[in-house]
């Protein structure tokens, strides 16, 4: 009957690094040294089972060495003697020192270490750096990754097990008692569950033996007779083990000429790691064991993609029962949420689209979805087929007769509680998503943000179904006539022609409504605030514009002598143009005390475009919104905030028009919504 110690790592990770190696070197001690197991058992015994002496303690150590009855009682601390503590006078260790020394001595011979299939992984941690500097240095925490159900096994030969078990039946119980208290093995992150077995370990096809070359019998049994060759079939790793040949040296170092080998073993295990490193390349009383480690342990099975399942009938056809997906946005921060601001709407939408398309590609052999990408095959009979990047000119966008906005997805990050931070995500395709699209969107759970200080966004799915059934604080039941901008509208074309003539902004807004299959508007007004940004507030106390006009009216003049100002190419007019008219009918927390004006009129100096958040406590200017998708796709002018009124009631649900309408800009919501 053999002695077998099984150690199962509860997290599937074993954080161990070799002797004299820093944790940041990226090395793992696998298999672990026998010396590591002995030190772990001594550490466990010292927590309430055995009274361990100081490493400098002189004289032979008996079971009652710490009591007044001991012949070495004079070596007790002066504090205990002065206090005459009855606890130490009458104490009896649950695990006497001599029993502990005998158990460790019987486990000091090189064991056979059985390892399961193992992978090596690491996590990276970065030192904190001051703002504006480069990324901090990385710390690599390397670990051995194993199956939680596959234990690490130490096995000792039958002769040792026989001597250990037959000497006293309670010795086995004491060893089991030690192992039951072993909460981690290696670094403190390596949580474990250790137990003792008396039966011979049966490895099956899950474990491989690691044997010390110095143990001729075990090496011949597991390697020599199998015809295995070094470098090809196994590698040799150095590990620390007990060296009984250093007994005379240790007696001189510890000044205990009468100490036996078990006591010298325990004394060698007691010094702290920092003290042991000062002695030599290894601790006192140890030697280098050369373990043969089969290479098969680290040959993990190749992860192959799931076999392509034949497409079911209609698997690529859009389904009107799957028009919308809604997610809650969260972050994995400890103290509070670190949600992106409202101005990052375009960036978060673009990252969401990229993540969803990447997931779809992994699930479908690197092919693209028409609904998610916004592109399709030119031929109508293949409009729902998946395509690849290599298809080139055969693929066209959903526009110019090849489709409409309703055929591909809208990616809308939204601020539903009105605090100025994006907290939900709505994915909408009015003609429906296919089953393959839905499978990818159900897998979507994380969005990466650019920048080292920005946390990943976690997505929690909340809804999947028809658009009219999708719950949202930006929508309500019934219908309404008036809609206002939740994000700025950006015109998809340049308003200024090469000839110098200007296009009508209202006409472009009407065209955008038509392209999105929204009825024509009866009235379109631009919402502005008739004060300069430095005096933004709920109440206008003074008109600072008049002061500024008096300061610059002699400097800014056109050829006719009139004072003019140009603002972003969207309008040109005189500074003294009439102000926008007050609009008390706009009862919306985004626009307190707002004014309206004709979008095609010249822009007078002093008006501000934007939206209020947090119940009117903070102003977000329209120019603050990100309006560059990539280097080749950017907005063609400043954004404007609008009120749109229809002749007939429309469903009280959001819609988006204009440039980047598929990425959350140009979104309109029913008037009056948005209160937190």
C-alpha positions in Angstrom: 0.0 0.0 0.0 1.5 3.3 -1.1 1.3 6.7 0.4 -0.4 9.1 -2.0 -1.0 12.8 -1.4 -3.6 14.4 -3.8 -3.7 18.2 -4.2 -6.6 19.6 -6.2 -6.4 23.3 -7.2 -9.8 24.8 -6.7 -9.4 27.6 -9.3 -7.6 25.5 -11.9 -4.4 27.6 -11.5 -1.2 26.8 -9.7 1.0 29.8 -9.0 4.5 28.5 -8.2 7.8 29.9 -9.3 11.2 28.1 -9.0 13.8 28.7 -6.3 15.8 31.9 -6.8 13.4 33.0 -9.6 11.3 36.2 -9.3 7.6 35.9 -9.9 8.0 38.3 -12.8 10.3 36.0 -14.8 7.4 34.1 -16.3 8.6 30.7 -15.1 6.5 28.0 -13.4 7.8 25.3 -11.1 5.9 22.4 -12.6 6.2 19.7 -11.2 6.6 21.3 -7.8 9.7 20.5 -5.7 9.3 17.9 -2.9 11.0 20.5 -0.7 8.0 22.8 -1.3 5.6 20.2 0.0 7.7 19.7 3.1 7.9 23.4 3.8 4.1 23.7 3.4 3.5 20.9 5.9 5.8 22.5 8.4 4.0 25.8 8.0 0.6 24.2 8.5 1.9 22.3 11.6 3.1 25.6 13.1 -0.4 27.0 13.0 -1.7 25.4 16.2 -0.6 21.8 16.0 3.1 21.9 16.8 5.1 24.4 18.8 8.1 25.0 16.5 11.4 26.3 17.9 13.4 29.3 16.6 15.9 28.2 13.9 18.7 29.4 16.2 17.5 27.2 19.1 20.4 25.1 20.5 20.2 21.6 22.0 18.1 18.6 21.1 14.4 19.4 20.7 12.0 17.2 22.7 8.2 17.2 22.6 8.1 19.4 25.8 11.0 21.6 24.9 9.0 24.8 25.5 7.8 23.8 29.1 9.4 24.3 32.4 9.8 20.5 32.8 12.1 20.4 29.8 15.8 20.1 30.4 16.3 22.9 27.9 13.7 25.2 29.6 16.4 27.8 30.2 16.2 28.6 26.5 12.6 29.8 26.8 12.1 33.5 26.3 12.5 35.6 29.4 9.0 37.0 29.0 7.5 33.5 29.4 9.6 32.8 32.5 8.8 36.1 34.1 5.0 35.8 33.5 5.1 32.0 34.4 2.3 31.5 31.9 0.4 28.3 32.9 -0.5 27.8 29.2 3.1 27.1 28.3 3.7 25.2 31.5 0.9 22.6 31.0 0.7 22.7 27.2 0.8 19.5 25.2 1.0 19.8 21.4 -1.7 18.0 19.4 1.1 17.0 17.0 4.3 16.5 19.0 7.5 17.7 17.5 9.0 14.2 17.2 6.0 12.8 15.4 6.1 15.7 13.0 9.8 15.2 12.4 9.3 11.5 11.8 6.4 12.1 9.3 8.5 14.6 7.3 11.5 12.3 7.3 9.5 9.5 5.8 8.3 11.9 3.1 11.7 13.3 2.4 12.7 10.7 -0.2 12.0 11.7 -3.9 8.4 11.0 -4.7 6.9 10.2 -8.1 4.9 13.3 -9.1 1.9 12.6 -11.3 0.8 15.6 -13.4 -2.3 16.0 -15.5 -2.5 17.8 -18.9 -1.2 21.3 -18.2 -1.2 24.6 -20.0 0.8 27.7 -19.0 -0.8 31.1 -18.8 -0.2 34.5 -17.4 -1.9 37.7 -16.4 -0.4 41.1 -16.8 -0.6 43.9 -14.2 0.7 47.4 -14.9 2.2 49.8 -12.4 0.3 53.0 -11.9 1.9 55.9 -13.7 1.3 59.6 -13.6 -0.9 61.3 -16.1 0.7 62.0 -19.4 3.5 59.4 -19.2 3.8 56.1 -21.0 2.2 52.9 -19.8 3.7 51.5 -16.6 5.9 48.4 -16.5 4.1 45.1 -16.8 4.2 42.4 -14.1 3.7 38.9 -15.4 1.9 36.5 -13.0 2.5 33.1 -14.6 0.7 30.0 -13.6 0.1 26.4 -14.6 -3.5 25.9 -15.8 -5.0 22.5 -15.1 -8.4 21.0 -14.9 -10.1 21.6 -11.6 -11.1 18.0 -11.3 -7.5 16.6 -12.1 -5.3 16.7 -9.0 -1.6 17.0 -8.6 -0.4 13.7 -7.0 2.7 12.9 -4.9 3.3 9.1 -4.5 6.0 7.4 -2.3 7.2 3.8 -2.7 5.6 0.9 -1.0 8.4 0.3 1.5 8.2 3.8 2.9 4.4 3.6 3.1 4.6 0.3 4.9 7.1 1.6 7.5 4.9 4.7 7.9 1.6 3.0 8.3 2.6 0.0 10.4 4.6 2.1 12.9 1.5 3.7 14.4 -2.0 3.9 12.9 -2.5 7.4 14.3 0.5 8.7 12.3 -1.6 8.4 9.1 -4.4 10.4 10.9 -1.9 13.0 11.9 -0.7 13.4 8.2 -4.3 13.7 7.1 -4.8 16.3 9.7 -1.9 18.3 8.3 -3.2 18.0 4.8 -6.7 19.0 5.7 -5.3 22.4 6.9 -3.4 23.1 3.7 -5.5 25.9 2.1 -3.0 26.9 -0.6 0.0 25.3 -2.2 2.6 27.7 -3.6 1.5 31.3 -3.8 -1.5 32.4 -1.8 -3.6 32.5 -5.0 -3.2 28.7 -5.4 -6.2 27.6 -3.4 -6.2 23.9 -3.0 -7.8 20.9 -1.3 -5.3 18.3 -0.1 -6.0 14.7 1.1 -4.2 11.5 1.9 -4.9 8.2 0.2 -3.5 4.8 1.1 -4.2 3.1 -2.2 -1.9 2.9 -5.2 -2.6 5.8 -7.6 -4.2 4.7 -10.9 -3.3 7.3 -13.5 -5.4 6.1 -16.3 -5.0 8.3 -19.4 -5.2 11.6 -17.4 -1.8 11.7 -15.6 1.9 11.2 -16.5 4.7 10.4 -14.1 7.6 12.8 -13.3 10.5 10.8 -11.7 13.8 11.9 -10.2 16.7 10.5 -12.3 18.5 9.8 -9.0 15.9 7.2 -8.1 17.1 4.4 -10.3 14.2 2.0 -9.5 11.4 4.5 -10.3 13.2 5.9 -13.3 13.7 2.4 -14.8 10.1 1.5 -14.2 8.5 4.6 -15.7 11.0 5.7 -18.3 13.9 3.2 -18.9 11.7 0.3 -19.8 9.4 2.4 -22.0 12.3 3.3 -24.4 11.7 7.0 -23.8 14.6 9.4 -24.8 15.6 12.7 -23.3 14.8 15.9 -25.3 12.5 13.9 -27.6 10.1 12.4 -25.1 10.9 14.2 -21.8 12.8 17.2 -20.5 14.9 17.3 -17.3 14.1 19.9 -14.7 16.0 20.8 -11.5 14.0 20.6 -8.3 14.9 20.9 -4.6 14.9 17.8 -2.3 16.3 16.7 1.1 20.0 15.7 1.2 20.6 13.4 4.1 24.3 13.5 3.4 24.6 17.0 4.9 23.8 15.8 8.4 27.3 16.5 9.8 27.4 19.9 8.1 24.0 20.8 9.6 24.9 19.7 13.1 27.8 22.2 13.0 25.7 25.0 11.6 22.8 24.5 14.1 25.3 23.7 17.0 23.4 20.5 17.8 25.9 17.7 17.8 23.4 15.2 19.1 20.5 16.0 16.8 19.1 13.2 14.6 18.3 13.3 11.0 14.6 14.0 11.4 15.3 16.9 13.7 17.9 18.3 11.3 15.3 18.1 8.5 12.8 20.2 10.4 15.5 22.7 11.4 16.4 23.1 7.7 12.8 23.8 6.8 12.3 26.5 9.5 14.4 29.4 8.1 12.5 32.0 6.1 13.0 32.1 2.4 15.0 35.4 2.5 17.5 33.9 5.0 17.9 30.7 3.0 18.7 32.7 -0.2 21.7 34.2 1.5 23.4 30.8 2.1 24.0 29.5 -1.4 22.2 28.6 -4.6 19.9 26.4 -2.5 18.9 26.1 1.2 20.9 24.2 3.8 20.2 20.5 3.8 19.0 20.3 0.2 20.3 19.0 -3.1 19.2 19.3 -6.7 17.0 16.5 -8.0 16.7 16.1 -11.7 13.1 15.3 -12.6 12.2 13.8 -15.9 9.1 15.5 -17.1 7.2 13.9 -20.1 6.5 16.4 -22.9 3.1 14.8 -23.4 1.9 16.7 -20.3 2.1 20.0 -22.2 0.7 18.8 -25.5 -2.8 20.2 -25.2 -5.4 19.2 -27.7 -5.8 21.5 -30.6 -8.9 23.7 -30.3 -10.7 23.4 -33.6 -13.7 25.4 -34.6 -17.1 23.9 -34.4 -18.0 21.9 -37.5 -20.0 23.9 -40.0 -23.6 23.0 -39.5 -25.6 23.0 -42.8 -27.7 26.1 -43.0 -31.3 25.4 -42.1 -34.0 26.7 -44.3 -34.4 30.4 -43.5 -31.4 30.6 -41.2 -30.1 33.6 -43.2 -33.5 35.2 -43.8 -34.4 38.2 -41.6 -37.2 37.6 -39.2 -39.5 40.4 -38.1 -39.8 38.7 -34.7 -36.2 39.7 -34.0 -36.1 43.4 -34.8 -34.4 44.7 -31.6 -31.9 43.7 -29.0 -31.4 45.8 -25.8 -28.5 45.6 -23.4 -27.6 47.3 -20.1 -24.1 48.8 -20.1 -21.9 48.2 -17.0 -18.3 48.3 -16.0 -16.1 45.9 -13.9 -14.9 48.8 -11.7 -14.9 48.3 -7.9 -16.2 51.4 -6.4 -18.6 53.0 -8.9 -19.5 52.8 -12.6 -17.2 54.4 -15.2 -19.7 54.7 -18.0 -18.8 56.6 -21.2 -20.1 60.1 -21.6 -22.9 61.0 -24.0 -20.5 62.6 -26.3 -18.8 59.2 -27.0 -22.0 57.9 -28.7 -20.3 57.4 -32.1 -17.2 55.7 -30.7 -19.2 53.2 -28.5 -21.5 52.4 -31.4 -18.5 51.7 -33.7 -16.9 49.5 -31.1 -20.1 47.6 -30.6 -20.4 47.0 -34.3 -16.8 45.8 -34.6 -17.3 43.4 -31.6 -20.5 41.9 -33.0 -19.0 41.4 -36.5 -16.0 39.7 -35.0 -18.2 37.3 -33.1 -20.2 36.6 -36.2 -17.0 35.9 -38.1 -15.8 33.4 -35.5 -19.1 31.6 -35.6 -19.4 31.6 -39.4 -16.0 30.9 -40.9 -14.9 34.6 -41.2 -17.9 35.6 -43.2 -19.9 38.8 -42.9 -23.6 39.4 -42.3 -25.5 41.8 -44.5 -27.6 43.0 -41.6 -24.6 43.7 -39.3 -22.2 45.1 -41.8 -24.6 47.2 -43.9 -23.4 45.6 -47.2 -24.8 42.9 -49.5 -24.2 41.1 -52.8 -25.1 43.1 -55.8 -27.5 40.4 -57.1 -30.9 40.5 -55.5 -31.2 36.7 -55.3 -28.1 36.7 -53.1 -28.9 39.8 -51.0 -29.2 37.7 -47.8 -26.1 35.5 -48.4 -23.0 35.8 -46.3 -20.0 37.3 -48.0 -16.2 37.6 -47.4 -13.7 40.4 -47.8 -12.4 38.7 -50.9 -15.7 39.2 -52.7 -14.6 42.8 -53.4 -16.7 44.6 -56.0 -19.5 42.1 -55.8 -20.5 43.6 -52.5 -22.2 47.0 -52.3 -23.7 49.1 -49.5 -27.4 49.2 -48.7 -28.0 52.4 -50.6 -28.6 53.8 -54.1 -31.2 51.3 -55.0 -29.5 48.3 -53.4 -31.4 48.7 -50.1 -32.4 51.2 -47.5 -31.8 52.0 -43.8 -34.3 49.5 -42.7 -32.3 46.6 -44.2 -29.3 46.8 -41.8 -28.7 47.4 -38.1 -28.8 50.6 -36.1 -26.3 50.7 -33.2 -27.7 53.1 -30.6 -25.9 53.7 -27.3 -28.4 55.7 -25.3 -28.6 57.6 -22.0 -31.9 56.5 -20.6 -31.7 58.2 -17.2 -30.6 61.6 -18.5 -27.4 61.9 -16.4 -25.1 62.5 -19.4 -23.6 58.9 -19.5 -24.5 56.1 -21.8 -26.2 53.3 -19.8 -28.0 51.2 -22.4 -27.5 49.9 -25.9 -30.2 49.3 -28.5 -29.6 47.3 -31.7 -32.4 47.7 -34.2 -33.0 46.3 -37.7 -36.5 47.2 -38.8 -36.6 44.3 -41.4 -35.3 41.9 -38.7 -32.1 40.0 -37.9 -31.4 36.5 -39.2 -30.9 33.5 -36.9 -27.2 33.7 -37.4 -27.2 37.4 -36.5 -29.2 36.6 -33.3 -26.7 33.9 -32.3 -23.8 36.4 -32.5 -25.7 39.2 -30.7 -26.6 36.8 -27.9 -22.9 36.1 -27.4 -22.0 39.8 -27.3 -21.1 40.6 -23.7 -18.1 42.9 -23.7 -16.9 46.0 -25.6 -13.4 47.3 -25.4 -12.7 51.0 -25.2 -9.7 52.8 -26.6 -7.2 54.2 -24.1 -5.3 52.6 -21.2 -7.5 54.3 -18.5 -10.8 53.3 -20.0 -12.4 50.1 -18.7 -14.1 47.5 -20.8 -17.9 47.8 -21.0 -19.9 44.8 -19.9 -23.2 44.2 -21.7 -26.2 42.5 -20.0 -28.9 41.4 -22.4 -32.3 42.6 -21.4 -34.6 42.2 -24.4 -34.9 40.4 -27.8 -38.0 40.7 -29.9 -40.1 43.1 -31.9 -39.3 46.8 -31.9 -42.7 48.0 -30.7 -42.3 45.7 -27.7 -38.9 46.9 -26.7 -39.0 48.6 -23.3 -37.1 51.9 -23.0 -37.4 55.1 -21.1 -36.9 56.9 -24.4 -40.2 55.5 -25.7 -43.7 55.4 -24.5 -47.0 53.9 -25.5 -49.3 55.6 -27.9 -48.3 58.3 -30.4 -47.2 61.9 -30.5 -46.7 64.8 -32.9 -43.5 66.4 -31.6 -40.0 64.9 -31.5 -36.8 66.6 -30.3 -33.1 65.7 -30.7 -31.4 63.5 -28.1 -28.1 63.8 -30.1 -27.1 66.3 -32.7 -28.2 66.0 -36.3 -25.3 66.1 -38.8 -26.1 66.9 -42.4 -24.9 64.1 -44.8 -23.8 66.7 -47.4 -21.9 69.9 -47.4 -24.3 72.9 -47.3 -22.0 75.2 -49.2 -21.7 74.5 -52.9 -18.5 75.1 -54.9 -20.3 78.0 -56.5 -20.8 79.7 -53.1 -24.5 79.2 -53.0 -25.9 77.4 -50.0 -28.2 74.4 -49.8 -31.3 74.5 -47.6 -30.7 72.7 -44.3 -34.5 72.1 -44.0 -34.6 70.5 -47.4 -31.7 68.1 -46.4 -33.5 67.3 -43.2 -36.6 66.4 -45.1 -34.6 64.2 -47.5 -33.1 62.4 -44.5 -36.6 61.8 -43.1 -37.6 60.3 -46.4 -34.6 58.0 -46.7 -35.4 56.7 -43.2 -39.0 56.0 -44.2 -40.3 58.7 -41.8 -43.3 60.8 -42.9 -42.6 64.3 -44.1 -42.4 66.9 -41.3 -44.9 69.7 -41.1 -42.5 72.0 -39.2 -38.8 71.9 -38.5 -37.2 74.2 -36.0 -33.7 74.5 -34.7 -33.4 74.5 -30.9 -30.8 77.0 -29.5 -30.0 78.8 -26.3 -29.9 82.6 -26.7 -26.8 83.2 -24.5 -23.1 82.6 -24.7 -21.6 79.5 -23.0 -20.2 81.5 -20.1 -23.7 82.5 -18.9 -25.5 79.2 -19.5 -28.1 78.5 -16.9 -31.8 78.2 -16.3 -32.4 81.9 -16.1 -30.9 84.6 -18.4 -29.9 87.5 -16.1 -28.0 89.6 -18.6 -27.2 89.8 -22.3 -23.4 89.6 -22.6 -23.7 89.5 -26.4 -24.4 93.3 -26.5 -21.1 94.0 -24.7 -19.2 91.8 -27.1 -20.9 93.4 -30.1 -19.8 96.8 -29.0 -16.2 95.5 -28.7 -15.8 93.9 -32.2 -18.3 95.8 -34.4 -15.6 98.1 -35.7 -13.2 95.2 -36.6 -15.4 92.6 -38.4 -17.0 94.2 -41.5 -17.8 92.9 -45.0 -17.5 94.7 -48.3 -20.8 96.5 -47.6 -19.6 97.7 -44.3 -21.8 95.4 -42.3 -20.5 93.6 -39.3 -20.5 89.8 -39.9 -19.4 86.6 -38.4 -19.0 83.1 -39.9 -19.8 80.0 -37.8 -18.6 76.7 -39.1 -19.8 77.3 -42.6 -23.4 76.7 -41.6 -24.6 80.2 -41.8 -23.4 83.8 -42.4 -25.3 86.7 -41.0 -25.0 90.0 -39.2 -24.2 90.1 -35.6 -27.3 92.3 -35.0 -29.7 89.8 -36.6 -32.9 89.2 -34.7 -32.7 86.7 -31.9 -34.4 83.3 -31.8 -37.9 83.3 -30.4 -38.6 81.8 -27.1 -40.3 78.4 -27.1 -42.1 77.7 -23.8 -44.0 74.9 -25.5 -40.8 72.8 -25.4 -41.4 71.2 -22.0 -38.4 68.9 -22.0 -35.6 68.7 -19.3 -33.0 68.6 -22.1 -34.0 72.1 -23.3 -35.0 74.4 -20.3 -35.8 78.0 -21.5 -34.8 77.1 -25.0 -35.5 79.1 -28.1 -36.3 78.1 -31.7 -35.2 79.5 -35.0 -35.4 78.7 -38.7 -32.5 76.4 -39.5 -31.9 78.3 -42.8 -31.6 81.7 -41.2 -28.2 83.3 -40.5 -26.8 82.4 -37.1 -26.6 85.4 -34.8 -23.7 85.7 -32.4 -24.2 84.3 -28.9 -26.5 81.4 -29.5 -25.4 78.0 -28.2 -26.3 74.6 -29.6 -26.4 71.6 -27.2 -28.4 69.7 -24.7 -28.8 69.8 -20.9 -28.3 66.6 -18.8 -28.7 65.7 -15.1 -32.0 67.7 -14.9 -30.5 70.8 -16.3 -27.4 70.9 -14.1 -24.8 70.3 -16.9 -24.7 71.5 -20.5 -23.3 69.3 -23.3 -22.5 71.4 -26.4 -23.2 69.9 -29.8 -19.6 70.5 -30.8 -18.5 68.2 -28.0 -19.9 65.1 -29.7 -17.4 62.9 -31.5 -18.2 63.2 -35.2 -15.3 61.3 -36.8 -15.8 57.6 -37.4 -12.4 57.1 -39.1 -10.0 59.1 -41.2 -12.2 58.8 -44.3 -15.6 59.1 -42.7 -16.3 62.3 -40.7 -19.1 64.8 -40.3 -19.4 67.5 -42.9 -20.4 70.3 -40.6 -21.4 71.2 -37.0 -24.4 69.4 -35.4 -27.7 71.0 -34.7 -30.5 70.2 -32.3 -33.9 70.1 -33.8 -37.7 69.9 -33.1 -39.7 68.1 -35.7 -43.5 68.3 -35.8 -45.6 66.0 -38.0 -49.1 66.5 -39.4 -50.3 63.2 -38.0 -49.4 61.3 -34.9 -46.5 59.0 -35.1 -45.5 56.1 -32.8 -43.8 57.5 -29.7 -40.5 55.6 -30.3 -37.1 57.0 -31.2 -35.8 57.3 -34.7 -32.5 58.6 -36.2 -31.7 60.4 -39.4 -28.8 62.1 -41.1 -25.1 61.3 -41.1 -24.1 58.5 -38.7 -27.8 57.8 -37.9 -26.9 54.1 -37.6 -24.4 55.0 -34.9 -26.6 56.9 -32.5 -26.3 60.5 -33.8 -29.2 62.3 -35.2 -31.6 60.5 -32.8 -35.0 62.0 -32.1 -37.2 61.1 -29.1 -40.7 62.1 -28.2 -41.0 65.5 -26.7 -41.1 65.5 -22.9 -39.1 62.3 -22.3 -35.7 62.1 -20.7 -36.6 63.1 -17.1 -34.5 61.1 -14.6 
